[in-house]
Each structure stands twice: as C-alpha cells, then as structure tokens.
Amino acid sequence: MEAEITTLYKSASLEIKNFVCQCRECGLSAVEYQEKFSICYIRRGSFIFKVFNDDLEGYTGKFLLNKPGFTHRVKHFHLHPDECTVISFSTEFYNLLKGQFRLRFNKFLNDTDVHSLIINATPKSDYLHYRLYTLLLIGNAEKLLIEDLAMELISNLFSDNCKSNSNDI
C-alpha cells in the first residue's frame, strides 16, 4: 500500500504514527501482517478492512482495533485517500491489557476468530484523540502526558464499548 507514514511518538510501550494514504487508484492491497496490537483512528476517508472472514467498513470517526498475529487487506473504492492516527502497543502492554480487560472485553481479546473490531467514536474518545494528536503535531508535549492520554484513550474505548455492546463483545 502506498502511504506517507510519519512517526509522531515512540517509547518502549507504544508508538504513534500519522498515516496518510497515497493510493490514487482504487483497489485491494497486498496481504499485510499485523505485528502489534493497534488502535487506528480514522480521521478522514473510508476503506474496507478485510480480515479473516470479515469485511469491516472503516470511515471517518471510527476506531479500528487490531490484534497482533493476523493478516489483512485493505480495499479502497474511492478517490479520497484516508488519513489515520495509528497507535501500536508493545507485546508486554498487550499482555497487560488482556489481563486487565479480560472480563469486560473477553470475546475480542480471547477469541481467535475475531481479529479486528470497529468501534464508533464517542465524544470523549474523539476528544482524547484530538488532544493527543494535536499535542503531537505541536511537538512540545511531555512524554508522561502523551503516555497518559494514550492509556486514557484505550481505557475509554474498552469501557464505553463494553457498556453499550456487552452482548456483542
């Protein structure tokens, strides 16, 4: 997939990248391997995320959660490239996450047939992303603040989604 990918932040536990698709022709990407647990916030655009036996529709204002160890393909069907913020977490953090949220988000984290999940942004998760992304673009945020906002965002995504969709997850 053609994309401009810029690292905005990197630490031992997480990495945040700005992803701007450069595809000018609609089509299906090659198979890509998901190495780390990641959260992708779709700031602009849309695409179909093909993973295992699912076609997930990702578009502006959605979060795409991906577990590590699986392959996927992306299908573009328009001339408007997508722009995303991608937060990838270390294996150690992912294992901690599975332990902390295993009771409330059990199906997604432990079901080997569920590789990825689309979540609607809430006003709070949208705001947390906005704060995090804006601070990274400005470039003067303290490391502790960036890490704290990323942790608050993931906690919010898991908590809010569990309350509204507890039977589906």
C-alpha positions, 0 to 999 in steps of 0.5 A, a space after each residue: 500500500 502506498 502511504 506517507 507514514 510519519 512517526 509522531 511518538 515512540 517509547 518502549 510501550 507504544 508508538 504513534 504514527 500519522 498515516 496518510 494514504 497515497 493510493 490514487 487508484 482504487 483497489 485491494 492491497 497486498 496481504 499485510 501482517 499485523 505485528 502489534 496490537 493497534 488502535 487506528 483512528 480514522 480521521 478522514 476517508 473510508 476503506 474496507 478492512 478485510 480480515 479473516 472472514 470479515 469485511 469491516 467498513 472503516 470511515 471517518 470517526 471510527 476506531 479500528 482495533 487490531 490484534 497482533 498475529 493476523 493478516 489483512 487487506 485493505 480495499 479502497 473504492 474511492 478517490 479520497 485517500 484516508 488519513 489515520 492516527 495509528 497507535 501500536 502497543 508493545 507485546 508486554 502492554 498487550 499482555 497487560 491489557 488482556 489481563 486487565 480487560 479480560 472480563 469486560 472485553 473477553 470475546 475480542 481479546 480471547 477469541 481467535 476468530 475475531 481479529 479486528 473490531 470497529 468501534 464508533 467514536 464517542 465524544 470523549 474518545 474523539 476528544 482524547 484523540 484530538 488532544 493527543 494528536 494535536 499535542 503531537 503535531 505541536 511537538 512540545 508535549 511531555 512524554 508522561 502526558 502523551 503516555 497518559 492520554 494514550 492509556 486514557 484513550 484505550 481505557 475509554 474505548 474498552 469501557 464505553 464499548 463494553 457498556 453499550 455492546 456487552 452482548 456483542 463483545 
